[in-house]
Amino acid sequence: MAHPKSDPPGRLITHFANRDRQSQKAGWSELWDSDQTDLWDRGMPSPALIDFITTRRDIIGRLGGGRRRPRALVPGCGRGYDVVMLAFHGFDAIGLEVSQTAVNSARAYAEVELSDPSAYNFATEDDEKRRATCQPGTVSFVCGDFFQREWETSCFAPGDDGGFDLIYDYTFLCALLPEMRKDWAQQMRELIRPTGVLVCLEFPLYKDVTADGPPWGLQGIYWNLLAEGGNGRMDGPAATDGGRGPFSRVAYIKPSRSYEMGRGTDMLSVWAPQEPSGDRKRPATAATPIPWCAHYLLNDTPAPFPLAYTTSIVVNRVCVRPSSQKQLAEARVAVPVAGARSYMKGRLARVVRLPARRSHFQKGLGGWVKLELYCALEIRPGCVAGLHLSYRAPLDMRCARNLEPAASPSELD
């Protein structure tokens, strides 16, 4: 086999040559609109994924907690083969694509397949027979940018606790520019439920990581991103954040069946989310002051209240309550970090009721101010997440009294 770098550029590589991050979405949409899906379309769901969800009940069986159907997400779902297959195996499945043409194609495929399932959706004839007695999960397709959050509102009903029990990655990470990999890992961690799993069919592992893409070679990339917390750049310093990564690998499987395109090198990795480590987990104290500013002044009624910090922090406690007063099992919050390009995001580990006491500032000793801050952040229609921060921090009270709203509530949705 010729070395990948000696091969002539393929159509995909040529199409994306000299395209920056901002033009990636348009590049994929152009291929869908010009009917060039033969560049990546496999024509059927992943045999490796089917075998995994039908044989590893020790992992799949606990998803959803037994109280509801587990929810699955397939970003970059293409024509939706894996989305429909997951529904046949008991998931409420959602496919995400950047192209409306792709979404329309996936919906058309799902309509036909759900009414007359193909045998390739099942590992064995027995699985197919059992499917006839079971009601499949729901199937839906959403057009949106994986790295933005607007598309999530169409995935969950009001009052839904959000998050996904299973996310499947195949030919998605390898389609992204290397500079986007760190954001991919962060977004995956934000979308996955604390008890969920990220399943990755690692491809292409045979390709040199320094060769042009897409598809970009991924040998060692998943481990660097997910286990080590690295930047996924193996053509240079694969920097890590100094601590463990956002996931721990719970299974690493050589599939007995996979696509021929993988040249026999595909591996299936399964990842469970874990809490970050290092300084970010230590509560702030008087010895580690954190300058801060608030864009909204506190009042008696909870309202969208973004906070900007000059340094990344982790709050001591986070509470959540929906407007209906029914407690959620979990929620997601986003706190803007001053001077950063993106939001610092975190997931709640437990839920307690917000205290009834009103927000207030209380003077401390020695020129310090003990800040007890209650606020509300809009996370999706019908729900608000409340933050409780309690620690010492330097504060200019005059500034706090005179702050003006930085955005209207509608702009924060």
N, C-alpha and C positions, 0 to 999 in steps of 0.2 A: 504494500500500500504506500502510495506516495505521501511524503510529509505534507501536512495541510498547507503550509506556507508556500509550497511549490505548485499547488493546484491553481488554475486560473480562477479569478473571482466568480462566484455564482451570481445569479440574478438578485438574490436578496442583498448580498454584500454590495453589489453595484448600485442597487436602488437606494441604499442607506448611506452610501459614501458621502462624506462631508456634511451629513445632517447632524445638527446639534440636538440637545435635549428637548428644546422647545418645538422642534419640527418632527419629533418621533411619532406623535399621534397622527399627524397629517400623513406621514409616510405609510403607516399601516392602513389608514382609511383609504388611501389611493389604491393600494393593492386590492382591498376588498371591492372597491367601486369598479375596478378594471377586471374583476374576476380572475385574479391570479392566485387564488387560494391553493392551487396545486403545489405551491412552494412549501406549504407546511401541513396541509390537510392529510390526516392519516386514514380517514374514511370509517373509523370505528372507535369505540371507547378503548381505554388502556387495559390490555389484558393483565398487566402487572397490578394495576389498581383493583381490578375485579378480584383477582386472587387474594389480594391483601384483605379486602373488606369481608370476604367470605370465609377466610381461614383464621384471621387474627381476632377472634371474638374477645380475647383478653383485653384488647385495646378498643375495638369498635363497640363492643357490648356495653361499655360504661358511658358512652357519649350520650348526652341528653339527660343523664341522670335517671332514665327510666320513666320520667314524668311527662315527657313530650318527645316528639320526633327530633332527632338531631338535625342541626342545620349545617349545610355544606356550602362552600363558596369555591368556584373555579374561576380565578382571574385569567383573562386571556383565553376564554373558553372556546373560541372559534365557532364551529357549527353546533356545538353543544352536545357532542357525543357523551362526554363524561358526566355532564350535568343530568341528562336523561337517565343514564345508567345508575347514577347515585340515587335518583328518585325511585327506581325499581328496587333498590336495596334498602329502602326505608328512610331515606333522607329527604328533608325539604331542601331542594337544591337550587342554588342561584348561580347563574353565569354572568360574568362581567366582560364587556368588550368596549373598545374605544370607538368602534364604527357602528353607526346605525344600520348600515347594510349588513354587517355581521349579525347584529341582534335580530334583524328581520329574517335572515337565513336560519338562525338557530331556532327561532319560534316556529318557522315552517317545518323544520326537521322534527321538532318535539311534537308538534300536532300529529304528524304521521306516525311517529315511533310510539307514542303513548297509546295510540289506538290499535297498533299492530306491532308489538315488540319483536325485534330481531333477536335471534339466538345469541349473537355476539355480546349481548348485555349480561350474560350469565356464564358462570364458570363451568357448570355441568347441566345435563338435562334435568337432574333433580332440582337444581336451583331454579330452573325455568318453570318446572311444574309447581314448585312452592310459590312462585311469584303469582300464579293464577289465582291463588287463594288469599292473597294479601293486597291491600290497597296501597298503590304507590304513593310516595310523598309528592309534594307540590314541585312544580318546575317553573322558574321565572328567569327572565333575562333582562339585564340592565345595561344601558349605554352610559359609560362614564369613565373618568380617569381614576385608575387605581390609587394614585397618589393624592387625590383630593378626597373629601369626605361627603360631598353633596349626594352622591349616588346612594349612600347608606339609608337615607330617609325613605327611599322607595322599597327597601328590603324588609323593613320592620313596621309592624302596626303600632299605633300609639299605645304607650304603656309597656311595649315589649322591652325585655332587658337587653336586647342586642347581642352582638358578638356571634362568632361561628364556632361550632363544635369540631368541624373538619375543614381545612383549606387544602386544596390540591394544586400543586405547582408542577407543570410540565410544559416545556417550550415557552415559558413566560419569563423566568429569570434570564434564560439564555438569549431572549430577544431584546433585553434592556442594555443600554450603554453601561459599561463598567462603572461609570461615575454615579449611576443610579442604584447600584446594588445595596449600599448602606441604607438608603431610604426604603428600599424593598423590604429589608429585614426589619426595620423599625415599624413599618406599616403592618407587616404580618403579625408582629407582636401585639400591635394595638387591636387588630381585628379578631384575634383568636381568644376564645373564652379561657379562663384559668384552667379548666379541666379538658380543654380541647387538644387537638393534634394538628400539626402541619405535616402533610405528606408530600414528599418531593420525589418525583421520578427524575433522577439526576441525568441530564443529557445536555450537550454531548461530552462524554468523558474521554473520548478518543482524540479530541481535537486539542491542539496546542493552545494554551491559555493566552499566548501572545499573538495568535492569529486573528485576523479581522473577522468580524461578524456583522450581522447575525447569521446563524446562531453563534454565540460566543462560547468558547471552550470553558467548561466549569469544573475541571478536575481540581478538587480541594477547595473550591469556592464556597460551597454550602457550609462546610465545617468552619471555615474562617469567619463567615458572616454570622452563623447561628450559634456555634459553640464557643468561639473565641471573641465574638463581638468586634471582628475586624471590619475593614472597609471593602473586602472582596476584590482588591486590586493585587493580582499575583504577578503582574508585569512590572511591579515596583515594590516599595515597602508596603507590606500587607499590615498596616497599622491596626492595633487593637486599642480598646479603651482602657486597658489596664486591669480589667476584671473579667469575669465570666460573661459569656454572651447571653442573648435574650432567650435562648432555648437550650434544652439538653436533649441529646439524641437517645431515644428509647428503643430504636430498632434500626438495623442496617441489613438490608435483604438483597440478595442476588435473585432477581425474578426468574422463575422458570419459563415465563413467557413475557415477551415485550415486543416492541416494534422493531422491524428489521433495520430501520434507520439508525438505531443505536449501535449497530455492528457488534452486538453481543457484550457491550460494556456497560449498559444501563445498570444503575443501582437505585433501590428504593430506600429512602431514609425517612424516618418518622421522628418528629420532634415535639416535645412537650414544653410549654412556656415556663419560664422561671423568673423569679424576681431579680432585678439588677443588684449588683454588689458594689462594694467600694464606698467612697465618701458619700455618694448620692443617697445611701440608706441611713446615714447617721443624722439624727435630729439636730436642727440648728440650736445653738446655745449662745450665751453671752460671750463665750470665747470665740465664736465664729459668727460675727454679725453679718447680716445680709441687708445691704441697702435695698430699698424698695420704693415703688410709687404705685398709686392706685388711680386708674382712669375714671372710676366712679366713686362718689362719696357714699358711704353706707347710709341706709335708712331702715325704717321698720319693716318695709315690704321687700322680700327677696326680689332681685332683678338681675339681669345679665351683668356681670361685674368682672371684666377681664383684669388680670394683674400682670404687671411687667416687672421682671427682676433683672438685676445686673449680673446675676450668677445663677446657675442651675441649682435647684433645691428639690428636696422631697418633703412633702408635708407630713406632719406627725400623724394626723388622722384625717380621713376623708369620709364624709357622710353623704347620703343621697336620699332624696325623697321625690317621688313624682307628684304632680299636681293633684292626683286623686288620693294622696296620702297612703296609697298601697306601697309597701316597701318593695324595692327591687333586689334581686340577688346580686347584681353587679352593675356597674356603669362605667363610662369612659369620660375622662375630663381632659381638657387641653388648656395649658397655661402658657401664654406667649413668653418667650425668653428674650429680654432686651438685647438687641444687636445680633440675634440669631436669625437664620433664614426661615426656620420652621418652628413649629410648636413643640414644646416639651410635653409629652403625653404620658399618662399613667392609667393603670386600671385598678379599680377598687378591689380589695381582697375580701372585705366584709362590709356589712351594712348595719348602721345603728341609726336611731332616730335623731334628727336635729334637735338640740335643746331649745326650749321655748324662749330663752333669754334673748334680749335684743343685742345687736352688735354694738360694740363700744371700744373706745380707746382708754386705757388706764395708765396713768403715769407710774413710772418705776423709779428706782433710785440711781444716783450717780449719773444723771443725764441720759439714762436709758429709758426706753419706753417698752413696756410689755404689751405686745400686740395680740389681741384676741379678735380674730376677724372671721365673720360669717358672710358668705356671699353665695350667689347662685349663678350657675352657668347653664345656658340652654344647650342640651345635648341632642334633643330631637323633639318633634312636636309632642306636647303633652307631658314632658318630663323635664325636671330641672335637677341638676347635681349641685350639692352644696359642699363647700370646702370649709374646713376648720383648721386654721393655722394658729399655733400657740407657741411663741418663742420670743426672745428678746431681739430687737433690731433697732438700729439708729433711725430716727424719724424726725422730720421737720414738720411740726404740728401746723405751722402757718400754711405750708404747702398742702397739707392734707385737707385743711378747711376750704381751700380755694380751688380745688381740682374741679375741672369741668368734664362732662361725659365726652369720651373719645369717639363713641359710635352709638347709633341708636340700636335698640334691641333687635329690630328687624335685620340689621346688618350683621348681627352676630349669629344668626341661625345657621 
